[in-house]
Amino acid sequence: MLLIVAFSAGLALSITGIGLVAVFAKQIFKRASFNGPLVRLLPAASALVILAAGLAMTVRALPKVS
């Protein structure tokens, strides 16, 4: 029973913390500008990272399939 209470308290604190971060981040992002060239390249860069990770996993898994 103690583990359930501890887990529930930890979960509640984590969710509350995430909510507080979201509220404060909203206030900070209102003042920020996201019109730079670096910001426009971020979606493509993140897609390339995901693609590279997928290719690496595929190359690593292929010898085990045969």
C-alpha positions as CSV (number, residue, x, y, z in Angstrom):
1,M,0.0,0.0,0.0
2,L,2.9,2.3,0.8
3,L,4.3,1.8,-2.7
4,I,0.9,2.8,-4.3
5,V,0.8,6.0,-2.2
6,A,4.4,6.9,-3.1
7,F,3.8,6.2,-6.8
8,S,0.6,8.3,-6.7
9,A,2.3,11.2,-4.9
10,G,5.2,11.1,-7.4
11,L,2.9,11.1,-10.3
12,A,0.9,14.0,-8.9
13,L,4.0,16.0,-8.3
14,S,5.3,15.3,-11.8
15,I,2.1,16.3,-13.5
16,T,1.9,19.4,-11.4
17,G,5.4,20.3,-12.3
18,I,4.8,19.9,-16.0
19,G,1.7,22.1,-15.7
20,L,3.7,24.8,-13.9
21,V,6.5,24.7,-16.5
22,A,3.8,25.0,-19.3
23,V,2.3,28.1,-17.7
24,F,5.6,29.8,-17.2
25,A,6.8,28.8,-20.6
26,K,3.7,30.4,-22.2
27,Q,4.6,33.7,-20.6
28,I,8.2,33.5,-21.7
29,F,7.3,32.5,-25.3
30,K,5.0,35.5,-25.7
31,R,8.0,37.7,-25.5
32,A,10.2,35.6,-27.8
33,S,10.5,35.9,-31.6
34,F,10.6,32.8,-33.7
35,N,11.3,34.3,-37.2
36,G,15.0,33.5,-37.6
37,P,16.5,31.2,-40.2
38,L,17.6,28.7,-37.6
39,V,14.0,28.2,-36.4
40,R,12.8,27.6,-39.9
41,L,15.4,24.8,-40.3
42,L,14.6,23.0,-37.1
43,P,11.8,20.8,-38.5
44,A,14.0,19.6,-41.4
45,A,17.0,19.0,-39.0
46,S,14.8,17.0,-36.6
47,A,13.5,14.9,-39.5
48,L,17.1,14.2,-40.6
49,V,18.0,13.1,-37.1
50,I,15.0,10.7,-37.0
51,L,15.9,9.4,-40.5
52,A,19.5,8.8,-39.5
53,A,18.5,7.0,-36.3
54,G,16.1,4.8,-38.3
55,L,18.7,4.0,-40.9
56,A,21.3,3.2,-38.2
57,M,18.9,0.8,-36.5
58,T,18.0,-0.8,-39.8
59,V,21.6,-1.3,-40.8
60,R,22.4,-2.7,-37.4
61,A,19.4,-5.1,-37.5
62,L,19.9,-6.4,-41.0
63,P,22.7,-8.9,-40.2
64,K,20.6,-10.5,-37.5
65,V,17.7,-11.0,-39.9
66,S,19.6,-13.2,-42.3
